[in-house]
């Protein structure tokens, strides 16, 4: 599956073994931020169905504070 977002979005893996943009496979509960107009490719690494939660954001998330 491939998509381009028109606003910032947060993708949350509801099932495991999902790869976004050829990165490491995501585990259940792991999230990935997708910036505006960024093209994303979601790939399944097994034979089960993929479930992702897409949360469209009005603004990008705040930067994480250094520890």
C-alpha positions in Angstrom: 0.0 0.0 0.0 1.3 3.5 -0.8 -0.1 6.8 0.1 0.7 10.5 0.2 -0.6 12.5 3.2 -1.9 16.0 2.9 -1.4 16.8 6.6 1.0 15.4 9.2 0.0 11.9 10.4 0.9 9.4 13.0 0.8 5.7 12.0 0.5 3.2 14.9 1.0 -0.5 14.3 -1.9 -2.6 15.6 -0.3 -5.8 14.2 3.3 -6.7 14.1 5.7 -7.4 11.2 4.8 -4.3 9.2 7.5 -2.3 7.3 7.2 1.3 6.4 9.6 2.7 3.7 12.0 -0.2 3.9 12.9 0.5 7.6 13.0 -2.1 10.4 9.7 -4.0 11.0 7.4 -2.3 13.4 6.1 -4.1 16.5 2.6 -3.7 18.0 2.1 -0.2 19.4 5.1 1.3 17.7 4.4 4.6 15.9 5.9 6.4 12.9 5.4 10.1 12.1 4.7 11.0 8.5 5.3 14.6 7.5 3.2 16.6 5.0 3.3 15.5 1.4 5.6 12.6 2.3 5.0 9.4 0.2 4.8 6.3 2.4 5.0 2.6 1.4 3.6 0.0 3.8 4.8 -3.6 3.3 3.6 -6.8 5.0 6.4 -9.1 6.0 4.2 -12.2 6.4 0.9 -13.6 5.3 -1.5 -12.1 7.9 -3.5 -8.9 7.5 -2.0 -5.6 8.4 -3.7 -3.2 10.8 -2.5 0.4 11.1 -4.2 3.3 12.9 -3.7 6.6 11.1 -4.1 9.7 13.1 -4.2 12.9 11.1 -2.6 15.9 13.0 -3.3 19.6 12.7 0.3 20.4 13.6 3.5 18.3 13.8 4.4 16.9 17.2 6.7 18.9 19.4 10.4 17.9 19.4 11.5 15.5 22.2 13.4 17.0 25.0 17.0 15.8 25.5 17.5 13.8 28.7 
